[in-house]
Amino acid sequence: MLKKQKNINKYIQDLNEFAPGIILGIIVAILSHFGAKYLNQIIGYKSLISSILLGIVIGILIKNIFGVKDFFNKGLDFNVKRILRIGIVILGIRLSIFEIFSLGVSSLPIIVLCILSGLLAGYLLTKLLSLPNKLGVLIAVGTSICGASAIVATAPGIQAKKEEIAYSITVITIFGIIAMLFYPFLSNFLELNEKSAGLFLGTSIHETAQVTGAGFIYDETFGTVNVGKNAVTVKLVRNLSMIIVIPLMTILYQKESSSQKNYINIKQISKLIPLFIIGFFFMSVLRTSGDFIVNNSTIITDNNWQSFTKQLTTISKFMLVVAMSSVGLTTDIKSIKSLGLKPFLVGIIVASIVGICSLLSIIIIN
């Protein structure tokens, strides 16, 4: 009985800690959804303003004009990490396993070139600007692979300090958000088709959250349906490169330094595979199976199956709006001032090189 009471008390405590931020993210998401509809009606263009883009902007304005109290942080962090990943998992219902395989194979050469260019540029700039080696490695890995996740996974192997981890995450977050807001419009300006736009966004933007936001900003703004799911698929394939790149970076760094060896073992490598990627692939298998059943039997009608996938897509999209609104609510513009010039330069140059490499690779290969 006492144990049960403790569990209830813990549940209530967790609810009190997480609920404010979760609710705030949902409120901003609802405001951005209806706000985007209203503004588009006034402008007379169906999808000029994206609800995701508006959610990010509203969140940033609230954070930097009015401020967001600390008691919102746990819930907002939950939205950015958990709600986003659940939304991405559900998004897998929009793609068959054959589409994922086709897109994954065609994106591999571009992903490899972008990662290599980012790591090489980060290494050279770190030496050129005399930036601390660990900080340079973290910025390069975060920009080249998958942002904060790659930074946190790399840090133990090179024995990075907490300050270096926080510093590098701040750098790549700032430029990732800039890319998320700018690259969808650049893609359209360059007249990239839906596949190429998805490839560009998926290989050039840092975080999975930012790629997701950029892809759906493109879809909502320019009336497409495939750029968002293509970008996310490419990004998830890119994320899997952590399994190879992070242990390799650890070995190379330790080979150059005189620090105590702290190699990543097999168990640690297995933890580099995010569970939401597995969930995404599971949903795509479900989509493939459902399509097969619809086409080869009468168990499920085509209308019912299409209605089911459409409802899941709507749920997924709203979760992504909640997550991206929460990204805005946790973005502190003042943090730019604390970066210093050198890490700022490394961040913007490496991000630009990865973006240029992505575009050139897409043009040449495709």
Backbone torsions as a table, in degrees:
resi	resn	phi	psi	omega
1	MET	NA	-43.3	179.9
2	LEU	-63.6	-40.7	179.3
3	LYS	-64.7	-39.8	179.3
4	LYS	-64.0	-40.1	179.1
5	GLN	-64.9	-38.8	177.9
6	LYS	-63.5	-41.4	178.7
7	ASN	-63.2	-40.1	178.4
8	ILE	-64.9	-43.7	179.3
9	ASN	-62.6	-40.0	178.7
10	LYS	-65.8	-40.4	179.0
11	TYR	-61.7	-44.4	179.6
12	ILE	-64.2	-40.8	178.8
13	GLN	-63.3	-45.6	178.4
14	ASP	-61.9	-40.5	179.6
15	LEU	-62.7	-42.7	178.9
16	ASN	-64.7	-33.5	-177.9
17	GLU	-79.2	-37.4	-174.1
18	PHE	-92.8	-32.1	-172.8
19	ALA	-57.3	-45.8	-177.0
20	PRO	-56.7	-46.9	-179.2
21	GLY	-68.3	-40.5	178.8
22	ILE	-61.8	-46.2	-179.3
23	ILE	-64.6	-41.6	178.7
24	LEU	-60.1	-44.4	178.3
25	GLY	-61.3	-40.6	179.3
26	ILE	-66.5	-41.5	179.7
27	ILE	-61.6	-46.3	179.3
28	VAL	-64.4	-37.3	178.5
29	ALA	-63.6	-43.2	178.5
30	ILE	-64.5	-44.1	177.6
31	LEU	-59.2	-43.2	-178.3
32	SER	-68.8	-35.5	179.3
33	HIS	-62.8	-52.8	-178.8
34	PHE	-75.0	-32.0	177.4
35	GLY	-63.5	-41.8	178.9
36	ALA	-64.5	-41.7	178.1
37	LYS	-61.4	-45.3	-177.8
38	TYR	-65.0	-46.5	-179.4
39	LEU	-64.6	-39.2	178.7
40	ASN	-65.7	-34.7	176.8
41	GLN	-66.8	-40.4	179.1
42	ILE	-64.7	-44.0	-178.4
43	ILE	-70.2	-29.7	-179.0
44	GLY	87.7	20.2	179.1
45	TYR	-129.0	125.2	-169.0
46	LYS	-56.4	-41.4	-171.7
47	SER	-137.2	37.2	-179.6
48	LEU	-67.3	-40.6	-178.1
49	ILE	-107.2	122.1	-178.9
50	SER	-82.9	140.6	177.3
51	SER	-65.0	-33.4	177.7
52	ILE	-67.1	-46.4	178.6
53	LEU	-61.7	-44.4	179.9
54	LEU	-64.6	-38.3	177.9
55	GLY	-61.9	-41.7	177.8
56	ILE	-63.4	-46.5	-178.0
57	VAL	-63.8	-46.4	178.4
58	ILE	-60.1	-43.6	179.1
59	GLY	-60.5	-45.3	179.6
60	ILE	-63.3	-41.9	179.7
61	LEU	-63.6	-44.5	178.7
62	ILE	-61.3	-46.4	-178.1
63	LYS	-61.4	-44.0	-170.4
64	ASN	-95.4	-13.0	176.3
65	ILE	-100.9	-49.4	-176.5
66	PHE	-99.4	-25.4	-176.6
67	GLY	85.9	153.4	177.9
68	VAL	-123.8	119.8	-176.7
69	LYS	-63.2	154.3	-176.3
70	ASP	-60.3	-29.8	-175.8
71	PHE	-70.4	-8.6	174.1
72	PHE	-84.9	-17.1	-167.6
73	ASN	-60.9	-43.7	-177.1
74	LYS	-62.2	-43.4	179.6
75	GLY	-68.0	-39.9	177.8
76	LEU	-64.9	-40.4	177.2
77	ASP	-63.3	-38.1	176.3
78	PHE	-61.5	-42.7	178.7
79	ASN	-62.3	-45.3	-176.0
80	VAL	-67.0	-36.5	-175.2
81	LYS	-96.0	-56.6	-172.7
82	ARG	-79.7	-52.3	-177.8
83	ILE	-61.8	-40.8	178.0
84	LEU	-58.6	-47.5	-175.9
85	ARG	-67.5	-37.3	175.8
86	ILE	-63.8	-41.1	177.6
87	GLY	-61.3	-40.2	178.9
88	ILE	-68.2	-40.3	177.4
89	VAL	-58.0	-49.0	-179.2
90	ILE	-63.5	-32.7	179.6
91	LEU	-58.4	-24.8	179.1
92	GLY	-58.7	-19.1	-179.7
93	ILE	-67.9	-14.7	-178.8
94	ARG	-84.9	-9.2	-175.6
95	LEU	-125.8	136.1	172.0
96	SER	-79.5	160.4	-179.6
97	ILE	-63.5	-28.2	179.0
98	PHE	-70.6	-37.7	177.1
99	GLU	-65.4	-41.4	179.0
100	ILE	-63.2	-45.2	-179.6
101	PHE	-62.0	-45.7	-179.2
102	SER	-62.1	-47.1	-179.1
103	LEU	-68.5	-38.6	179.6
104	GLY	-63.2	-44.2	180.0
105	VAL	-65.1	-44.7	-178.3
106	SER	-68.8	-24.4	-178.5
107	SER	-87.8	-17.1	-174.7
108	LEU	-55.6	-48.9	179.9
109	PRO	-59.4	-38.7	-179.6
110	ILE	-68.8	-42.3	178.3
111	ILE	-59.7	-46.9	-179.4
112	VAL	-61.0	-46.0	-179.8
113	LEU	-63.4	-41.3	179.9
114	CYS	-66.4	-41.8	178.7
115	ILE	-64.5	-45.9	179.7
116	LEU	-62.6	-42.6	-179.4
117	SER	-65.6	-39.6	179.2
118	GLY	-66.5	-44.0	-179.9
119	LEU	-66.9	-42.5	179.9
120	LEU	-66.0	-44.6	179.0
121	ALA	-62.7	-41.5	178.4
122	GLY	-62.5	-41.9	179.5
123	TYR	-63.2	-48.7	-177.3
124	LEU	-66.0	-41.7	-179.5
125	LEU	-68.4	-35.5	176.9
126	THR	-60.7	-43.4	177.8
127	LYS	-68.5	-44.5	-175.8
128	LEU	-64.2	-40.6	-176.4
129	LEU	-96.8	5.8	-179.8
130	SER	54.5	41.0	176.8
131	LEU	-79.0	146.4	175.8
132	PRO	-52.9	133.1	-173.9
133	ASN	-55.1	-44.5	-177.6
134	LYS	-62.9	-42.2	179.6
135	LEU	-63.8	-41.7	178.5
136	GLY	-63.0	-42.1	178.9
137	VAL	-62.1	-44.6	-177.8
138	LEU	-65.1	-42.0	178.6
139	ILE	-64.0	-43.4	-179.1
140	ALA	-63.9	-45.1	-179.6
141	VAL	-66.0	-43.8	-179.8
142	GLY	-62.5	-39.6	179.8
143	THR	-72.8	-38.5	-172.7
144	SER	-78.9	-32.2	-172.3
145	ILE	-112.2	-82.2	-175.0
146	CYS	-151.1	48.1	169.3
147	GLY	61.7	-134.0	-172.9
148	ALA	-60.6	-35.7	-179.7
149	SER	-60.2	-43.8	179.5
150	ALA	-68.3	-37.2	179.3
151	ILE	-64.0	-49.2	-179.2
152	VAL	-63.3	-36.8	179.9
153	ALA	-71.9	-32.0	-178.2
154	THR	-80.9	-33.1	-171.6
155	ALA	-52.2	-46.1	-178.7
156	PRO	-62.6	-37.1	-177.6
157	GLY	-66.4	-28.5	179.5
158	ILE	-107.5	6.8	177.9
159	GLN	55.7	47.5	179.5
160	ALA	-72.9	147.9	177.9
161	LYS	-79.6	160.1	179.2
162	LYS	-58.7	-39.0	-179.0
163	GLU	-64.0	-38.9	179.7
164	GLU	-68.1	-38.2	177.7
165	ILE	-63.8	-49.5	-179.0
166	ALA	-62.2	-41.0	-178.8
167	TYR	-62.5	-48.1	-177.6
168	SER	-68.1	-37.7	177.4
169	ILE	-63.2	-40.1	177.9
170	THR	-61.9	-44.2	-179.3
171	VAL	-60.5	-53.0	-175.0
172	ILE	-71.2	-27.6	177.6
173	THR	-66.8	-43.6	-179.7
174	ILE	-60.5	-50.4	-176.9
175	PHE	-74.2	-26.7	174.8
176	GLY	-66.4	-41.0	178.4
177	ILE	-66.9	-41.0	177.0
178	ILE	-59.7	-45.8	179.3
179	ALA	-63.4	-40.6	-180.0
180	MET	-59.6	-38.2	-178.3
181	LEU	-82.4	-28.3	-173.0
182	PHE	-97.1	-41.0	-172.1
183	TYR	-63.3	-35.1	177.0
184	PRO	-58.2	-39.2	-179.3
185	PHE	-75.5	-33.4	174.7
186	LEU	-64.6	-42.1	179.3
187	SER	-59.5	-43.8	179.5
188	ASN	-68.8	-39.4	178.7
189	PHE	-60.8	-37.5	179.7
190	LEU	-81.5	0.3	177.4
191	GLU	58.5	40.6	175.1
192	LEU	-73.1	141.0	175.6
193	ASN	-74.0	176.8	-173.4
194	GLU	-61.3	-39.7	179.4
195	LYS	-67.1	-46.9	-178.2
196	SER	-66.3	-38.8	177.6
197	ALA	-62.8	-42.4	177.0
198	GLY	-63.5	-40.7	177.0
199	LEU	-61.9	-44.7	-178.5
200	PHE	-63.7	-49.5	-179.1
201	LEU	-64.8	-39.6	-177.5
202	GLY	-72.1	-25.1	-177.8
203	THR	-101.7	-11.8	-172.5
204	SER	-112.2	-20.6	-177.9
205	ILE	-97.4	146.4	-166.9
206	HIS	-71.4	-66.2	-170.9
207	GLU	-86.9	150.8	174.6
208	THR	-59.2	-40.6	178.8
209	ALA	-60.5	-42.9	-178.2
210	GLN	-69.1	-38.9	176.8
211	VAL	-63.2	-44.4	178.8
212	THR	-59.5	-47.3	178.7
213	GLY	-59.9	-46.4	-178.7
214	ALA	-62.2	-43.5	-178.8
215	GLY	-61.6	-42.4	-178.0
216	PHE	-82.8	-23.2	168.7
217	ILE	-61.7	-43.4	178.8
218	TYR	-61.7	-50.2	-177.7
219	ASP	-59.2	-45.6	-176.9
220	GLU	-70.6	-36.7	-175.6
221	THR	-77.6	-39.0	-172.8
222	PHE	-110.4	9.8	171.7
223	GLY	70.9	27.6	177.7
224	THR	-98.7	172.3	-178.5
225	VAL	-126.9	-12.2	-171.4
226	ASN	-111.3	-15.7	-174.0
227	VAL	-63.3	-43.7	-178.9
228	GLY	-60.1	-51.0	-177.9
229	LYS	-68.7	-34.1	176.6
230	ASN	-64.7	-45.0	-179.0
231	ALA	-62.0	-43.8	-179.8
232	VAL	-64.5	-42.9	179.5
233	THR	-60.1	-47.4	178.8
234	VAL	-61.3	-41.2	-179.0
235	LYS	-64.5	-39.1	179.8
236	LEU	-67.4	-36.8	174.1
237	VAL	-63.7	-42.5	178.2
238	ARG	-61.9	-39.2	179.3
239	ASN	-59.6	-34.1	-178.5
240	LEU	-65.0	-17.8	178.6
241	SER	-65.8	-15.4	176.6
242	MET	-56.4	-32.7	-177.0
243	ILE	-59.8	-32.3	-179.2
244	ILE	-97.7	-47.9	-169.7
245	VAL	-68.5	-43.3	-174.4
246	ILE	-67.0	-47.6	174.1
247	PRO	-59.6	-37.8	179.7
248	LEU	-64.8	-44.4	178.6
249	MET	-63.1	-37.7	178.0
250	THR	-62.2	-46.4	-179.6
251	ILE	-63.9	-45.3	-178.9
252	LEU	-64.6	-41.0	179.6
253	TYR	-64.6	-45.7	-177.5
254	GLN	-68.7	-27.7	177.1
255	LYS	-67.3	-35.4	-179.0
256	GLU	-81.3	-27.7	-174.6
257	SER	-100.5	169.1	179.0
258	SER	-103.1	14.8	-177.2
259	SER	-71.3	163.7	178.3
260	GLN	-64.0	137.7	-177.6
261	LYS	-68.6	138.2	-179.1
262	ASN	-146.5	58.6	-172.0
263	TYR	-66.4	150.0	177.1
264	ILE	-80.4	131.0	179.7
265	ASN	-94.4	177.8	-176.0
266	ILE	-60.5	-39.7	-179.4
267	LYS	-62.0	-41.5	178.6
268	GLN	-66.7	-38.0	179.4
269	ILE	-62.6	-40.8	-179.0
270	SER	-63.1	-28.2	179.9
271	LYS	-75.5	-9.9	-179.8
272	LEU	-76.2	-10.8	178.6
273	ILE	-87.9	107.4	-179.8
274	PRO	-64.0	137.8	-177.8
275	LEU	-64.5	-29.4	-177.1
276	PHE	-68.7	-22.5	174.9
277	ILE	-67.2	-42.3	177.3
278	ILE	-62.3	-41.6	178.1
279	GLY	-62.1	-40.2	178.4
280	PHE	-60.9	-46.1	179.4
281	PHE	-66.0	-35.8	177.2
282	PHE	-61.3	-43.3	179.6
283	MET	-66.2	-33.8	177.7
284	SER	-69.5	-34.2	175.0
285	VAL	-65.5	-40.6	176.6
286	LEU	-60.5	-42.5	178.4
287	ARG	-62.4	-45.0	-179.9
288	THR	-61.9	-43.6	179.6
289	SER	-64.5	-43.0	179.2
290	GLY	-62.4	-43.7	177.9
291	ASP	-60.8	-40.2	-179.5
292	PHE	-64.7	-44.3	-179.5
293	ILE	-64.2	-43.2	179.6
294	VAL	-60.4	-40.5	-176.3
295	ASN	-79.6	-18.5	-173.1
296	ASN	-124.0	6.0	178.0
297	SER	-155.5	179.1	179.1
298	THR	-112.2	14.1	-179.1
299	ILE	-63.2	-43.0	178.7
300	ILE	-124.4	133.1	176.6
301	THR	-81.8	156.1	-179.7
302	ASP	-61.3	-40.3	-179.3
303	ASN	-63.1	-43.4	179.6
304	ASN	-65.1	-41.6	-179.5
305	TRP	-66.3	-43.9	178.9
306	GLN	-64.6	-38.1	178.1
307	SER	-64.8	-41.6	179.0
308	PHE	-62.6	-48.0	-178.9
309	THR	-67.0	-34.1	178.9
310	LYS	-66.6	-41.2	178.9
311	GLN	-64.4	-42.4	177.4
312	LEU	-63.3	-39.5	178.4
313	THR	-62.7	-40.7	178.4
314	THR	-63.3	-44.0	177.5
315	ILE	-61.4	-45.4	179.9
316	SER	-59.2	-45.7	-177.8
317	LYS	-63.0	-41.8	179.5
318	PHE	-64.5	-40.2	176.5
319	MET	-59.5	-39.5	179.6
320	LEU	-68.0	-36.2	176.6
321	VAL	-65.4	-42.2	176.6
322	VAL	-59.7	-46.4	-178.6
323	ALA	-63.2	-45.3	-176.9
324	MET	-73.1	-31.4	172.7
325	SER	-62.7	-38.7	178.4
326	SER	-68.9	-32.2	173.5
327	VAL	-60.0	-45.8	177.4
328	GLY	-60.7	-41.0	-178.4
329	LEU	-69.3	-13.7	178.7
330	THR	-111.9	8.5	-178.9
331	THR	-94.3	111.1	-179.3
332	ASP	-100.4	107.6	-178.3
333	ILE	-64.1	-28.6	-179.5
334	LYS	-62.1	-23.4	-177.5
335	SER	-64.2	-20.5	178.2
336	ILE	-59.4	-37.3	-177.1
337	LYS	-64.5	-27.0	-175.0
338	SER	-85.4	-4.2	-173.2
339	LEU	-73.6	-37.3	-170.2
340	GLY	84.9	159.8	-172.1
341	LEU	-73.0	-42.7	-172.9
342	LYS	-63.8	-52.7	177.6
343	PRO	-61.2	-34.6	178.2
344	PHE	-60.9	-45.7	179.4
345	LEU	-64.6	-45.0	178.9
346	VAL	-59.8	-44.8	-179.3
347	GLY	-60.6	-47.8	-176.1
348	ILE	-72.2	-36.6	-179.2
349	ILE	-70.8	-45.2	179.3
350	VAL	-63.1	-43.2	178.8
351	ALA	-61.7	-40.7	179.8
352	SER	-66.7	-41.2	179.8
353	ILE	-64.5	-42.4	177.7
354	VAL	-62.2	-42.0	178.6
355	GLY	-63.6	-44.6	179.1
356	ILE	-65.3	-42.9	178.4
357	CYS	-60.5	-41.3	178.7
358	SER	-61.4	-48.6	-179.0
359	LEU	-62.1	-47.1	-179.2
360	LEU	-63.6	-40.7	179.4
361	SER	-63.4	-42.1	179.6
362	ILE	-63.5	-43.7	-180.0
363	ILE	-63.8	-43.9	-176.9
364	ILE	-72.9	-48.3	-174.6
365	ILE	-74.4	-40.8	-176.0
366	ASN	-95.3	NA	NA
